Amino acid sequence: MQRNCKRSYIGTHQAEVQAEYQQVLKIAEDNRQYWEERNREHFARLAALRTARDCIGNIEASNEYRLSPFIE
C-alpha cells in the first residue's frame, strides 16, 4: 500500500521529483569534485614530504661516512 502511495505521489509530482533529483545529483557531483581536488592536493603534499625526507636521509647517510672519524 505504501509503495502505491509513493508511486502515485511521484507520478503526480513528477516534475518536482525530477528537479529535486537533479539537485541531489548536482550536490553529489560538487562534493565529489571538492574531495577529489582536496585529496589531489593532500597526496601531492605527502609526496613532496616523502621526497624531502628521502633526500634528507640520503644526505645524512652520505655525510655519515664522510664525517665519521673511523672511516676514511
C-alpha angles and dihedrals in degrees: 000000000000090000090056091050091051092048091047092050092048091048092049095044099033096138093052093044091050092047092050091047090053089051090052090050091049092050091048091050092047090051092048092051092046094052093042091055093042091050091046090055092044094051091045089055091048091051090050091050091048091050092048091048091050092049092049090048091052092048092048091048093050092045091048091065095043095046097043111109090209097057123060 
